[in-house]
Amino acid sequence: MNSYELSRKWFDWTFENPERINPNHTALYFFIIEHCNRLGWKEKFGLPTTMAKEAIGIRSYNTYINTLNDLVEFGFIKLIEKSKNQYSSNIIALSNFDKATDKALDKALTKHGTKQGESIDSINKQETIEQINIYRSFKHLSISVDEFNKLCIDYTKQQIDEILDQIENNANNKKYTSLYLTAKNWLSRNKPTQTEGISPEELKAIKLGFLKPKQ
């Protein structure tokens, strides 16, 4: 049995018995596997108490010994020889644990994977829709087609694109939060509107929809 098989059996069992385990159990069991591996997978081996406590961050001896005893009770390790005191080693052996079933965990993981895949598909679809509605974007800023059309009421496409170019090339654009509002402000401050230079009659016709603004 290798590390993967041992870890798989552990998580199969803990998934079906969540009320019986805590993080200390997992930490200690996996340190025991690691320690056994470094010793060349000895059938039985010493587990120094101080070393094990330091490795998994347990300061209390009572917490440590209770955790170790739980692993024995769960059937994951065998206690060959109990330590004489808290400064000596317990002699233990890894059990070939065969009480776990992988059906529940495998089913849960498969179900989670399916839901996650559906969620990713949904996100991708949403991103595609949003991208279609974006007229232009750069860095953290973007302007939608609807917002662009609003600007087109008063400005030409060329005027808007020129302002967007200026904003993109501006070193301080990272301070802006709305490309639409920034472009609108810059256009009103720096560029003439489509309605400038036309007669009042033409302006009235434009507002009523009878005449298109000059491009």
Secondary structure, 3 states (H helix, E strand, C coil): CCHHHHHHHHHHHHHHCHHHCCHHHHHHHHHHHHHHHHCCCCCCEEEEHHHHHHHHCCCCHHHHHHHHHHHHHHCCEEEEECCCCCCCEEEEEECCCCCCCCHHHHHHHHHHHHHHHHHHHHHHHHHHHHHHCEEEEECCEEEEHHHHHHHCCCCCHHHHHHHHHHHHHCCCHHHCCCHHHHHHHHHHHHCCCCCCCCCHHHHHHHHHCCCCCCC
